[in-house]
């Protein structure tokens, strides 16, 4: 435990020991402090298991399994949702409202979920995430009308298992290896993203849409069992004093997090780099169909290609690069790569060219996102890393909320090339700022 954390623990001991005196006062304070350290160490010391000669933390391994299940179940229901909506008579406009509802609900719950994890512990946070997912998928599986379909989106307010997994690996891992740990978590999510749609498609084909959503529900229930069995109540190395629900909505606490040294800059950076790709992703299906005349099966192959690229970068690439260069350098050069990737995107006219451009674009985005997430967790004390990850996730939800509207207007009035030009401009500004800010840092 660092001196700062020892100091805060000492202050808590000091308050409890008021009224004591002399050597008794010193001895009791020391005993309380040592007891608090021991309790913290017991919470964060977990058995390791050995697989093929590799020694792995059991809690982190279970977390990776849960993130895989979370991703697979999410993509099973994502593939089911459009067809089930069409079956219930939902047109394109109302389907857009349905997607916006999901984005707004996620935006509202992300920061609160992170703070909840800081206050009540990792087990409670992960359980809440999978309970929310299970309720959402269960309602989807029994949707017999449009109101129930919309109702199925509401429990997703706390469906943030990926964020919960990031909280756990942040708590248990070394600060210097945080970006690599977060990247490997993205690898587990990516595997689920590849397997989920395939499984969902087979279940839908042979057993029906509703049963596919029900399978996603069962997968989430299994994850709840894994969390309650293997995840400890608290994974942080220090204890959070506030244990009331009111602390979740303390605006002064949120302001202190946003204004933490370096945090606001990184959050703005996240928004600036996220808007162009968010707009492009929101319109990707339309572009694939109308601009490149891509059939459904080839569109699936393209999505798998992007997913595999992201998995390689997050699971292996970032960890290897970090052994040679700093996170600051990765941020700078990833942004520089994005400048030219977006510019190239503006001149793409064939599907082969699109695949070539998507490779550096995916590498730059995946690298930058991981490093920014890692850097944000270090702008605050260890007790607040969950809330900061929540703010980080909230920026993604905010972008997803506005991107479809902006993307539709741009595509209709300016054409596909405008997405590339927007990214070129945004990344150019970000690159200039980063090279100036980190000019004396490697």
VENSUL-V623648 format. One record per pair of residues at least 4 apart in sequence whose C-alpha atoms are under 8 Angstrom apart, sorted by sequence separation. I is the first residue (numbers start at 1). J is the second residue. D is the distance in whole Angstrom. If there is no record, write none. Layout:
i->I j->J d->D
i->I j->J d->D
This chain:
i->1 j->5 d->6
i->2 j->6 d->6
i->3 j->7 d->6
i->4 j->8 d->6
i->5 j->9 d->6
i->6 j->10 d->6
i->7 j->11 d->6
i->8 j->12 d->7
i->9 j->13 d->6
i->10 j->14 d->6
i->11 j->15 d->6
i->12 j->16 d->6
i->13 j->17 d->6
i->14 j->18 d->6
i->20 j->24 d->7
i->21 j->25 d->5
i->22 j->26 d->7
i->23 j->27 d->6
i->24 j->28 d->6
i->25 j->29 d->6
i->26 j->30 d->6
i->27 j->31 d->6
i->28 j->32 d->6
i->29 j->33 d->6
i->30 j->34 d->6
i->31 j->35 d->6
i->32 j->36 d->6
i->33 j->37 d->6
i->34 j->38 d->6
i->35 j->39 d->6
i->36 j->40 d->6
i->37 j->41 d->6
i->38 j->42 d->6
i->39 j->43 d->6
i->40 j->44 d->6
i->41 j->45 d->6
i->42 j->46 d->8
i->50 j->54 d->5
i->51 j->55 d->7
i->56 j->60 d->8
i->57 j->61 d->6
i->58 j->62 d->6
i->59 j->63 d->6
i->60 j->64 d->6
i->61 j->65 d->6
i->62 j->66 d->6
i->63 j->67 d->6
i->64 j->68 d->6
i->65 j->69 d->6
i->66 j->70 d->6
i->67 j->71 d->6
i->68 j->72 d->6
i->69 j->73 d->6
i->70 j->74 d->6
i->71 j->75 d->6
i->72 j->76 d->6
i->73 j->77 d->6
i->74 j->78 d->6
i->75 j->79 d->6
i->76 j->80 d->6
i->77 j->81 d->6
i->78 j->82 d->8
i->79 j->83 d->8
i->80 j->84 d->6
i->81 j->85 d->6
i->82 j->86 d->6
i->83 j->87 d->6
i->84 j->88 d->6
i->85 j->89 d->6
i->86 j->90 d->5
i->90 j->94 d->6
i->91 j->95 d->6
i->92 j->96 d->6
i->93 j->97 d->7
i->94 j->98 d->6
i->95 j->99 d->6
i->96 j->100 d->6
i->97 j->101 d->6
i->98 j->102 d->6
i->99 j->103 d->6
i->100 j->104 d->6
i->101 j->105 d->6
i->102 j->106 d->6
i->103 j->107 d->6
i->104 j->108 d->6
i->105 j->109 d->6
i->106 j->110 d->6
i->107 j->111 d->8
i->108 j->112 d->8
i->109 j->113 d->6
i->110 j->114 d->6
i->111 j->115 d->6
i->112 j->116 d->6
i->113 j->117 d->6
i->114 j->118 d->6
i->115 j->119 d->6
i->116 j->120 d->6
i->117 j->121 d->5
i->118 j->122 d->8
i->120 j->124 d->6
i->121 j->125 d->6
i->122 j->126 d->6
i->123 j->127 d->6
i->124 j->128 d->6
i->125 j->129 d->6
i->126 j->130 d->6
i->127 j->131 d->6
i->128 j->132 d->6
i->129 j->133 d->6
i->130 j->134 d->6
i->131 j->135 d->6
i->132 j->136 d->6
i->133 j->137 d->6
i->134 j->138 d->6
i->135 j->139 d->6
i->136 j->140 d->6
i->137 j->141 d->6
i->138 j->142 d->7
i->139 j->143 d->6
i->144 j->148 d->7
i->145 j->149 d->6
i->146 j->150 d->6
i->147 j->151 d->6
i->148 j->152 d->6
i->149 j->153 d->7
i->150 j->154 d->7
i->151 j->155 d->8
i->152 j->156 d->8
i->155 j->159 d->7
i->156 j->160 d->8
i->160 j->164 d->6
i->161 j->165 d->6
i->162 j->166 d->6
i->163 j->167 d->6
i->164 j->168 d->6
i->165 j->169 d->6
i->166 j->170 d->6
i->167 j->171 d->6
i->168 j->172 d->6
i->169 j->173 d->5
i->170 j->174 d->8
i->173 j->177 d->7
i->174 j->178 d->6
i->177 j->181 d->6
i->178 j->182 d->6
i->179 j->183 d->6
i->180 j->184 d->6
i->181 j->185 d->6
i->182 j->186 d->6
i->183 j->187 d->7
i->184 j->188 d->7
i->185 j->189 d->6
i->186 j->190 d->6
i->187 j->191 d->6
i->188 j->192 d->7
i->189 j->193 d->6
i->190 j->194 d->6
i->191 j->195 d->6
i->192 j->196 d->5
i->193 j->197 d->7
i->194 j->198 d->7
i->195 j->199 d->6
i->196 j->200 d->6
i->197 j->201 d->6
i->198 j->202 d->6
i->199 j->203 d->6
i->200 j->204 d->6
i->201 j->205 d->6
i->202 j->206 d->6
i->203 j->207 d->5
i->204 j->208 d->4
i->205 j->209 d->8
i->207 j->211 d->6
i->208 j->212 d->7
i->209 j->213 d->7
i->210 j->214 d->6
i->211 j->215 d->6
i->212 j->216 d->7
i->213 j->217 d->6
i->214 j->218 d->6
i->215 j->219 d->6
i->216 j->220 d->6
i->217 j->221 d->6
i->218 j->222 d->6
i->219 j->223 d->6
i->220 j->224 d->6
i->221 j->225 d->7
i->222 j->226 d->6
i->223 j->227 d->6
i->224 j->228 d->6
i->225 j->229 d->6
i->226 j->230 d->6
i->227 j->231 d->5
i->228 j->232 d->8
i->243 j->247 d->8
i->244 j->248 d->8
i->245 j->249 d->8
i->246 j->250 d->7
i->250 j->254 d->7
i->251 j->255 d->6
i->252 j->256 d->6
i->253 j->257 d->6
i->254 j->258 d->6
i->255 j->259 d->6
i->256 j->260 d->6
i->259 j->263 d->6
i->260 j->264 d->7
i->262 j->266 d->6
i->263 j->267 d->6
i->264 j->268 d->6
i->265 j->269 d->6
i->266 j->270 d->6
i->267 j->271 d->6
i->268 j->272 d->6
i->269 j->273 d->6
i->270 j->274 d->6
i->271 j->275 d->6
i->272 j->276 d->8
i->273 j->277 d->7
i->274 j->278 d->6
i->275 j->279 d->6
i->276 j->280 d->6
i->277 j->281 d->6
i->278 j->282 d->6
i->279 j->283 d->6
i->280 j->284 d->6
i->281 j->285 d->8
i->283 j->287 d->6
i->284 j->288 d->6
i->285 j->289 d->6
i->286 j->290 d->6
i->287 j->291 d->5
i->288 j->292 d->5
i->289 j->293 d->5
i->290 j->294 d->8
i->294 j->298 d->6
i->295 j->299 d->6
i->296 j->300 d->6
i->297 j->301 d->6
i->298 j->302 d->6
i->299 j->303 d->6
i->300 j->304 d->6
i->301 j->305 d->6
i->302 j->306 d->6
i->303 j->307 d->6
i->304 j->308 d->6
i->305 j->309 d->6
i->306 j->310 d->6
i->307 j->311 d->6
i->308 j->312 d->6
i->309 j->313 d->6
i->310 j->314 d->6
i->311 j->315 d->6
i->312 j->316 d->6
i->313 j->317 d->4
i->314 j->318 d->6
i->315 j->319 d->7
i->316 j->320 d->6
i->317 j->321 d->6
i->318 j->322 d->6
i->319 j->323 d->7
i->320 j->324 d->7
i->321 j->325 d->6
i->322 j->326 d->6
i->325 j->329 d->6
i->326 j->330 d->6
i->327 j->331 d->6
i->328 j->332 d->6
i->329 j->333 d->6
i->330 j->334 d->6
i->331 j->335 d->6
i->332 j->336 d->6
i->333 j->337 d->6
i->334 j->338 d->6
i->335 j->339 d->6
i->336 j->340 d->7
i->337 j->341 d->6
i->338 j->342 d->6
i->339 j->343 d->6
i->340 j->344 d->6
i->341 j->345 d->6
i->342 j->346 d->7
i->343 j->347 d->7
i->344 j->348 d->7
i->349 j->353 d->7
i->350 j->354 d->6
i->351 j->355 d->6
i->352 j->356 d->6
i->353 j->357 d->6
i->354 j->358 d->6
i->355 j->359 d->7
i->356 j->360 d->8
i->357 j->361 d->6
i->358 j->362 d->6
i->359 j->363 d->6
i->360 j->364 d->6
i->361 j->365 d->6
i->362 j->366 d->6
i->363 j->367 d->6
i->364 j->368 d->6
i->365 j->369 d->6
i->366 j->370 d->6
i->367 j->371 d->6
i->368 j->372 d->6
i->369 j->373 d->6
i->370 j->374 d->6
i->371 j->375 d->6
i->372 j->376 d->6
i->373 j->377 d->7
i->374 j->378 d->7
i->375 j->379 d->7
i->376 j->380 d->8
i->378 j->382 d->8
i->380 j->384 d->6
i->381 j->385 d->7
i->384 j->388 d->6
i->385 j->389 d->6
i->386 j->390 d->6
i->387 j->391 d->6
i->388 j->392 d->6
i->389 j->393 d->6
i->390 j->394 d->6
i->391 j->395 d->7
i->392 j->396 d->7
i->393 j->397 d->7
i->394 j->398 d->6
i->395 j->399 d->6
i->396 j->400 d->6
i->397 j->401 d->6
i->398 j->402 d->7
i->399 j->403 d->6
i->400 j->404 d->7
i->402 j->406 d->6
i->403 j->407 d->6
i->404 j->408 d->6
i->405 j->409 d->6
i->406 j->410 d->6
i->407 j->411 d->6
i->408 j->412 d->6
i->409 j->413 d->6
i->410 j->414 d->5
i->411 j->415 d->4
i->414 j->418 d->6
i->416 j->420 d->8
i->417 j->421 d->7
i->418 j->422 d->6
i->419 j->423 d->6
i->420 j->424 d->6
i->421 j->425 d->6
i->422 j->426 d->6
i->423 j->427 d->6
i->424 j->428 d->6
i->425 j->429 d->6
i->426 j->430 d->6
i->427 j->431 d->6
i->428 j->432 d->6
i->429 j->433 d->6
i->430 j->434 d->6
i->431 j->435 d->6
i->432 j->436 d->6
i->433 j->437 d->6
i->434 j->438 d->6
i->435 j->439 d->5
i->438 j->442 d->8
i->1 j->6 d->6
i->20 j->25 d->5
i->21 j->26 d->8
i->50 j->55 d->4
i->51 j->56 d->7
i->56 j->61 d->7
i->85 j->90 d->5
i->86 j->91 d->7
i->90 j->95 d->6
i->116 j->121 d->8
i->117 j->122 d->6
i->120 j->125 d->7
i->143 j->148 d->5
i->144 j->149 d->8
i->170 j->175 d->8
i->173 j->178 d->6
i->203 j->208 d->7
i->204 j->209 d->5
i->207 j->212 d->7
i->226 j->231 d->8
i->242 j->247 d->7
i->258 j->263 d->6
i->259 j->264 d->6
i->286 j->291 d->8
i->287 j->292 d->7
i->288 j->293 d->6
i->289 j->294 d->5
i->294 j->299 d->6
i->311 j->316 d->8
i->312 j->317 d->6
i->313 j->318 d->6
i->314 j->319 d->8
i->322 j->327 d->7
i->325 j->330 d->7
i->348 j->353 d->6
i->349 j->354 d->8
i->377 j->382 d->8
i->380 j->385 d->6
i->409 j->414 d->8
i->410 j->415 d->6
i->411 j->416 d->6
i->434 j->439 d->8
i->49 j->55 d->6
i->50 j->56 d->6
i->143 j->149 d->5
i->203 j->209 d->8
i->204 j->210 d->8
i->257 j->263 d->7
i->258 j->264 d->6
i->288 j->294 d->5
i->289 j->295 d->7
i->348 j->354 d->6
i->410 j->416 d->8
i->48 j->55 d->6
i->49 j->56 d->5
i->117 j->124 d->7
i->204 j->211 d->7
i->378 j->385 d->8
i->411 j->418 d->7
i->17 j->25 d->7
i->48 j->56 d->5
i->49 j->57 d->6
i->117 j->125 d->5
i->140 j->148 d->8
i->170 j->178 d->6
i->173 j->181 d->7
i->203 j->211 d->7
i->204 j->212 d->6
i->377 j->385 d->5
i->380 j->388 d->8
i->410 j->418 d->7
i->48 j->57 d->4
i->49 j->58 d->6
i->116 j->125 d->7
i->139 j->148 d->7
i->140 j->149 d->6
i->143 j->152 d->8
i->169 j->178 d->8
i->203 j->212 d->6
i->345 j->354 d->7
i->410 j->419 d->8
i->47 j->57 d->7
i->48 j->58 d->5
i->85 j->95 d->7
i->139 j->149 d->7
i->17 j->28 d->7
i->46 j->57 d->7
i->47 j->58 d->6
i->170 j->181 d->8
i->288 j->299 d->7
i->377 j->388 d->6
i->17 j->29 d->7
i->46 j->58 d->7
i->113 j->125 d->7
i->139 j->151 d->7
i->140 j->152 d->5
i->169 j->181 d->7
i->170 j->182 d->8
i->200 j->212 d->6
i->345 j->357 d->6
i->376 j->388 d->7
i->377 j->389 d->7
i->46 j->59 d->7
i->82 j->95 d->8
i->139 j->152 d->5
i->169 j->182 d->7
i->344 j->357 d->7
i->376 j->389 d->7
i->138 j->152 d->8
i->14 j->29 d->7
i->137 j->152 d->7
i->13 j->29 d->6
i->136 j->152 d->5
i->166 j->182 d->6
i->341 j->357 d->6
i->373 j->389 d->7
i->376 j->392 d->8
i->135 j->152 d->8
i->136 j->153 d->6
i->341 j->358 d->8
i->136 j->154 d->7
i->10 j->29 d->8
i->13 j->32 d->6
i->136 j->155 d->5
i->166 j->185 d->7
i->341 j->360 d->6
i->342 j->361 d->7
i->373 j->392 d->7
i->13 j->33 d->6
i->135 j->155 d->6
i->136 j->156 d->6
i->165 j->185 d->8
i->341 j->361 d->5
i->133 j->155 d->7
i->338 j->360 d->7
i->10 j->33 d->6
i->132 j->155 d->5
i->133 j->156 d->6
i->337 j->360 d->7
i->338 j->361 d->6
i->9 j->33 d->7
i->132 j->156 d->6
i->337 j->361 d->7
i->132 j->157 d->7
i->132 j->158 d->6
i->133 j->159 d->5
i->338 j->364 d->6
i->9 j->36 d->8
i->132 j->159 d->5
i->337 j->364 d->6
i->338 j->365 d->7
i->131 j->159 d->8
i->129 j->158 d->5
i->130 j->159 d->7
i->334 j->363 d->8
i->335 j->364 d->7
i->128 j->158 d->7
i->129 j->159 d->4
i->334 j->364 d->5
i->128 j->159 d->8
i->129 j->160 d->5
i->130 j->161 d->7
i->334 j->365 d->7
i->129 j->161 d->5
i->334 j->367 d->7
i->335 j->368 d->7
i->334 j->368 d->6
i->126 j->161 d->6
i->129 j->164 d->8
i->331 j->367 d->8
i->330 j->367 d->7
i->331 j->368 d->5
i->126 j->164 d->6
i->330 j->368 d->7
i->125 j->164 d->6
i->126 j->165 d->8
i->331 j->371 d->7
i->330 j->371 d->8
i->331 j->372 d->8
i->122 j->164 d->7
i->327 j->371 d->6
i->113 j->158 d->6
i->122 j->167 d->7
i->122 j->168 d->7
i->110 j->157 d->7
i->113 j->160 d->7
i->117 j->164 d->7
i->105 j->153 d->8
i->109 j->157 d->5
i->110 j->158 d->7
i->101 j->150 d->8
i->105 j->154 d->7
i->108 j->157 d->7
i->109 j->158 d->5
i->114 j->163 d->7
i->318 j->367 d->6
i->106 j->156 d->7
i->107 j->157 d->8
i->110 j->160 d->7
i->114 j->164 d->8
i->117 j->167 d->8
i->309 j->359 d->7
i->313 j->363 d->6
i->102 j->153 d->6
i->105 j->156 d->7
i->106 j->157 d->5
i->98 j->150 d->6
i->101 j->153 d->7
i->102 j->154 d->7
i->105 j->157 d->5
i->106 j->158 d->7
i->306 j->358 d->7
i->310 j->362 d->6
i->314 j->366 d->7
i->106 j->159 d->8
i->302 j->355 d->8
i->306 j->359 d->8
i->309 j->362 d->7
i->310 j->363 d->7
i->313 j->366 d->7
i->314 j->367 d->7
i->102 j->156 d->7
i->309 j->363 d->7
i->313 j->367 d->7
i->98 j->153 d->8
i->88 j->144 d->7
i->90 j->146 d->7
i->306 j->362 d->7
i->310 j->366 d->6
i->314 j->370 d->8
i->88 j->145 d->6
i->89 j->146 d->8
i->292 j->349 d->8
i->88 j->146 d->7
i->292 j->350 d->7
i->292 j->351 d->6
i->70 j->130 d->8
i->77 j->137 d->7
i->85 j->146 d->8
i->172 j->235 d->7
i->85 j->149 d->8
i->171 j->235 d->6
i->172 j->236 d->7
i->171 j->236 d->5
i->171 j->237 d->7
i->168 j->235 d->7
i->141 j->209 d->8
i->142 j->210 d->7
i->141 j->210 d->4
i->348 j->417 d->8
i->140 j->210 d->7
i->141 j->211 d->7
i->346 j->416 d->7
i->347 j->417 d->7
i->141 j->212 d->8
i->346 j->417 d->4
i->141 j->213 d->5
i->345 j->417 d->7
i->346 j->418 d->7
i->140 j->213 d->6
i->141 j->214 d->5
i->346 j->419 d->7
i->140 j->214 d->8
i->345 j->419 d->8
i->346 j->420 d->4
i->138 j->213 d->7
i->345 j->420 d->5
i->346 j->421 d->6
i->137 j->213 d->6
i->138 j->214 d->6
i->344 j->420 d->7
i->137 j->214 d->6
i->342 j->419 d->8
i->343 j->420 d->5
i->342 j->420 d->5
i->343 j->421 d->6
i->137 j->216 d->6
i->138 j->217 d->6
i->342 j->421 d->7
i->137 j->217 d->5
i->342 j->422 d->8
i->343 j->423 d->8
i->136 j->217 d->8
i->342 j->423 d->5
i->343 j->424 d->5
i->134 j->216 d->7
i->135 j->217 d->7
i->342 j->424 d->5
i->134 j->217 d->5
i->341 j->424 d->8
i->133 j->217 d->7
i->134 j->218 d->7
i->339 j->423 d->7
i->340 j->424 d->7
i->338 j->423 d->8
i->339 j->424 d->5
i->134 j->220 d->5
i->338 j->424 d->7
i->339 j->425 d->8
i->133 j->220 d->6
i->134 j->221 d->6
i->339 j->427 d->5
i->131 j->220 d->7
i->338 j->427 d->6
i->339 j->428 d->6
i->130 j->220 d->6
i->131 j->221 d->7
i->70 j->161 d->7
i->130 j->221 d->7
i->336 j->427 d->7
i->70 j->162 d->8
i->335 j->427 d->6
i->336 j->428 d->7
i->339 j->431 d->8
i->130 j->223 d->7
i->131 j->224 d->7
i->335 j->428 d->8
i->67 j->161 d->7
i->130 j->224 d->6
i->67 j->162 d->6
i->335 j->430 d->7
i->336 j->431 d->6
i->335 j->431 d->5
i->127 j->224 d->6
i->67 j->165 d->7
i->126 j->224 d->8
i->333 j->431 d->8
i->270 j->369 d->7
i->332 j->431 d->6
i->127 j->227 d->6
i->64 j->165 d->8
i->126 j->227 d->7
i->127 j->228 d->7
i->63 j->165 d->6
i->270 j->372 d->7
i->332 j->434 d->6
i->331 j->434 d->8
i->332 j->435 d->6
i->123 j->227 d->6
i->63 j->168 d->8
i->123 j->228 d->7
i->266 j->372 d->7
i->60 j->168 d->7
i->123 j->231 d->6
i->60 j->169 d->6
i->122 j->231 d->7
i->123 j->232 d->6
i->124 j->233 d->7
i->266 j->375 d->8
i->122 j->232 d->7
i->123 j->233 d->5
i->194 j->304 d->6
i->266 j->376 d->7
i->328 j->438 d->7
i->122 j->233 d->6
i->123 j->234 d->7
i->60 j->172 d->8
i->121 j->233 d->6
i->122 j->234 d->6
i->329 j->441 d->8
i->121 j->234 d->5
i->122 j->235 d->6
i->194 j->307 d->7
i->263 j->376 d->6
i->328 j->441 d->7
i->329 j->442 d->6
i->120 j->234 d->8
i->121 j->235 d->7
i->193 j->307 d->7
i->262 j->376 d->8
i->328 j->442 d->7
i->121 j->236 d->8
i->263 j->379 d->6
i->326 j->442 d->6
i->72 j->189 d->8
i->75 j->192 d->8
i->190 j->307 d->6
i->262 j->379 d->6
i->325 j->442 d->7
i->67 j->185 d->7
i->71 j->189 d->5
i->75 j->193 d->6
i->79 j->197 d->6
i->190 j->308 d->7
i->261 j->379 d->6
i->282 j->400 d->8
i->70 j->189 d->8
i->71 j->190 d->8
i->72 j->191 d->8
i->73 j->192 d->8
i->260 j->379 d->6
i->68 j->188 d->5
i->72 j->192 d->4
i->76 j->196 d->5
i->80 j->200 d->7
i->190 j->310 d->7
i->191 j->311 d->8
i->260 j->380 d->7
i->64 j->185 d->6
i->67 j->188 d->6
i->68 j->189 d->5
i->71 j->192 d->5
i->72 j->193 d->6
i->75 j->196 d->5
i->76 j->197 d->5
i->79 j->200 d->7
i->119 j->240 d->6
i->190 j->311 d->6
i->278 j->399 d->6
i->282 j->403 d->6
i->283 j->404 d->7
i->67 j->189 d->6
i->68 j->190 d->8
i->70 j->192 d->8
i->71 j->193 d->6
i->72 j->194 d->8
i->74 j->196 d->8
i->75 j->197 d->6
i->79 j->201 d->7
i->118 j->240 d->7
i->119 j->241 d->8
i->270 j->392 d->8
i->274 j->396 d->7
i->278 j->400 d->6
i->282 j->404 d->5
i->65 j->188 d->7
i->68 j->191 d->7
i->69 j->192 d->7
i->72 j->195 d->6
i->73 j->196 d->6
i->76 j->199 d->7
i->77 j->200 d->7
i->119 j->242 d->6
i->120 j->243 d->7
i->187 j->310 d->8
i->257 j->380 d->7
i->64 j->188 d->6
i->68 j->192 d->5
i->72 j->196 d->4
i->76 j->200 d->5
i->80 j->204 d->8
i->119 j->243 d->6
i->187 j->311 d->5
i->271 j->395 d->6
i->275 j->399 d->6
i->279 j->403 d->5
i->283 j->407 d->6
i->67 j->192 d->8
i->71 j->196 d->7
i->72 j->197 d->7
i->75 j->200 d->8
i->76 j->201 d->8
i->84 j->209 d->7
i->119 j->244 d->8
i->186 j->311 d->7
i->187 j->312 d->7
i->267 j->392 d->7
i->270 j->395 d->7
i->271 j->396 d->8
i->274 j->399 d->7
i->278 j->403 d->6
i->279 j->404 d->6
i->282 j->407 d->7
i->283 j->408 d->7
i->291 j->416 d->8
i->83 j->209 d->8
i->84 j->210 d->8
i->187 j->314 d->6
i->279 j->406 d->7
i->280 j->407 d->7
i->44 j->172 d->7
i->186 j->314 d->6
i->187 j->315 d->5
i->267 j->395 d->8
i->271 j->399 d->7
i->275 j->403 d->7
i->279 j->407 d->5
i->80 j->209 d->6
i->186 j->315 d->7
i->287 j->416 d->7
i->183 j->313 d->8
i->184 j->314 d->6
i->185 j->315 d->7
i->183 j->314 d->4
i->184 j->315 d->4
i->257 j->388 d->7
i->80 j->212 d->7
i->116 j->248 d->7
i->182 j->314 d->8
i->183 j->315 d->5
i->184 j->316 d->7
i->80 j->213 d->7
i->115 j->248 d->6
i->183 j->316 d->8
i->180 j->314 d->8
i->77 j->212 d->7
i->180 j->315 d->7
i->183 j->318 d->7
i->76 j->212 d->7
i->77 j->213 d->5
i->112 j->248 d->6
i->183 j->319 d->8
i->76 j->213 d->7
i->112 j->249 d->8
i->180 j->318 d->6
i->77 j->216 d->7
i->179 j->318 d->7
i->180 j->319 d->5
i->280 j->419 d->6
i->76 j->216 d->7
i->179 j->319 d->7
i->279 j->419 d->7
i->73 j->215 d->8
i->74 j->216 d->7
i->180 j->322 d->8
i->73 j->216 d->4
i->240 j->383 d->6
i->276 j->419 d->7
i->72 j->216 d->8
i->73 j->217 d->8
i->238 j->382 d->7
i->239 j->383 d->7
i->276 j->420 d->8
i->237 j->382 d->8
i->238 j->383 d->7
i->73 j->219 d->6
i->236 j->382 d->7
i->276 j->422 d->6
i->277 j->423 d->7
i->73 j->220 d->7
i->236 j->383 d->7
i->276 j->423 d->5
i->70 j->219 d->8
i->69 j->219 d->7
i->70 j->220 d->7
i->273 j->423 d->8
i->276 j->426 d->8
i->69 j->220 d->7
i->70 j->223 d->8
i->273 j->426 d->7
i->69 j->223 d->7
i->272 j->426 d->6
i->273 j->427 d->7
i->272 j->427 d->8
i->66 j->223 d->6
i->273 j->430 d->8
i->272 j->430 d->7
i->66 j->226 d->8
i->269 j->430 d->7
i->62 j->226 d->7
i->62 j->227 d->8
i->62 j->230 d->7
i->62 j->231 d->8
i->59 j->230 d->6
i->58 j->230 d->8
i->59 j->231 d->6
i->59 j->232 d->8
i->183 j->370 d->6
i->182 j->370 d->7
i->43 j->232 d->7
i->43 j->233 d->8
i->44 j->234 d->7
i->43 j->234 d->6
i->44 j->235 d->5
i->179 j->370 d->6
i->43 j->235 d->6
i->44 j->236 d->7
i->179 j->371 d->6
i->182 j->374 d->7
i->43 j->236 d->8
i->44 j->237 d->6
i->43 j->237 d->8
i->179 j->373 d->8
i->179 j->374 d->5
i->40 j->236 d->8
i->41 j->237 d->7
i->178 j->374 d->6
i->40 j->237 d->5
i->40 j->238 d->6
i->40 j->239 d->7
i->175 j->378 d->8
i->170 j->377 d->8
i->171 j->382 d->8
i->170 j->385 d->8
i->167 j->385 d->7
i->167 j->386 d->5
i->164 j->386 d->8
i->167 j->389 d->7
i->163 j->386 d->8
i->166 j->389 d->8
i->163 j->389 d->7
i->163 j->390 d->7
i->163 j->393 d->7
i->5 j->238 d->7
i->1 j->237 d->8
i->118 j->383 d->6
i->118 j->384 d->6
i->118 j->385 d->7
i->118 j->386 d->5
i->115 j->384 d->7
i->117 j->386 d->6
i->118 j->387 d->7
i->117 j->387 d->8
i->114 j->385 d->8
i->115 j->386 d->6
i->116 j->387 d->8
i->114 j->386 d->4
i->115 j->387 d->4
i->114 j->387 d->4
i->113 j->387 d->7
i->114 j->388 d->7
i->112 j->387 d->7
i->114 j->389 d->6
i->115 j->390 d->7
i->111 j->387 d->6
i->114 j->390 d->5
i->111 j->388 d->8
i->113 j->390 d->7
i->114 j->391 d->8
i->111 j->389 d->8
i->112 j->390 d->7
i->111 j->390 d->4
i->110 j->390 d->5
i->111 j->391 d->5
i->110 j->391 d->7
i->111 j->393 d->8
i->110 j->393 d->6
i->111 j->394 d->6
i->110 j->394 d->5
i->107 j->393 d->8
i->108 j->394 d->8
i->107 j->394 d->5
i->106 j->394 d->8
i->107 j->395 d->8
i->107 j->397 d->5
i->106 j->397 d->6
i->107 j->398 d->6
i->104 j->397 d->7
i->103 j->397 d->6
i->104 j->398 d->7
i->103 j->398 d->7
i->103 j->400 d->6
i->104 j->401 d->6
i->103 j->401 d->5
i->100 j->400 d->8
i->100 j->401 d->6
